[in-house]
Amino acid sequence: MHWIYLVIAIAFEVIGTLSIKQYMLTSNYYWIGSIVICYTLTFSLLAISIQKIEIGTAYAIWAGVGTALIVILGWLFFKESLNLIKVIGLGLIILGTVLLKLQHT
């Protein structure tokens, strides 16, 4: 169950970060509410998840998967650059995340 909390925390972190980008593009104060709600939820769920998952493992997965998703979604939605170096970096993040998960199994 704690892994589910971690996955949901990652989702809220990604939505919160995308909301920051949207706020910067639109200056619509709606996005500030989204940012506050998403980050409150993400840190709350992260705190719950580390009750059963080692903090180093949980945080590395939370940060790594969140970063990888933001790079991909930034490329898809905001037309940000995605070059070979970024793809290699994403691959290393994913590899590291898988290794951390396998270590915890």
N, C-alpha and C positions, 0 to 999 in steps of 0.2 A: 504493500500500500504506500510506503514511503517513497518508492520509486515513481509512483503515479503523481504524488505531490511534487516531486522534483520536475517531472515532465510538464506539469501545469505551471509551475513556477517559471520554467524556461519560456513557455508560451506567453505568459504575462510580461516577462522581461522583454521579449521581442516586440510585443505590441506596444509596450511603454517606450521603447527606443524608436520605433517607427512613428509614434505619436510626437516625439521630440522633433523628428525631421519634418513632420507635417506642420507642427507649430511654427518652425522656422520658415517654412515656405508660405504659410497662409496668415500667420499672426492671429489666428482664430483662437480665442480663449477656451473654447471647448476642449482643445487638445491638452491644455494644462490640467484640466480635470481628469482626462484619460491618463496622463502621465502619473499624477498623484495616485489614482486608484490602482493602476497597473503595478507601480513600484511598491505600494503598500502590500498588495496581494503577493507579489513575487517574493518579497523578503519574508513575509509571514509564512508562505508555503515552504520556502527554503529552510526556515527555522524548524518547521515541523519535520521536514525530510531528514535533517541532520540528527534527529533523535535516534535513528536507526542506521543511517549511512554515515560513514566516516566523513568528517567535515572537509578534509582535503579532497577526497573523491567527489563529494557532492558539489563543492564549489568549482572544481576544475571542470566537471561535466556541465554545470550550469553556465559557467563563463564560456567554455569552448563551444558548446552546441549553440548557445545564444549568439556568439560571434560569427560562427559559420552561417547560421540562418540570416543574420543581419547582412552579411556580405552578399549572399545569394538574393535576398529580397531587395536590397539596395540596387543590385544589378537589374532585377526584373522590373521593379516598380519605379525606380528613380533614374534608370539608365546610367548608373555609376559604372566605372570601368571594372572589367574582370579580365585580367591577363594571366599568363602562365604562372608567374610568381604567386599571385593570389590563389590560383587553383592548387598549386603545390602546397601552399600554406593551409588551405582548407583540407586537403588530403591528410596532412600531418595532424591537424586538429582532430579530424575524425578518427584517425588511427590512435591517437592518444586517448581519446574518449572511449573507444572500444577496449583498449588495453586496461584502462582504469575500471571499466565495468566488469571485464573478465577477472580482474584481480579481486574484485569484491564478491564475486559469485561463490 
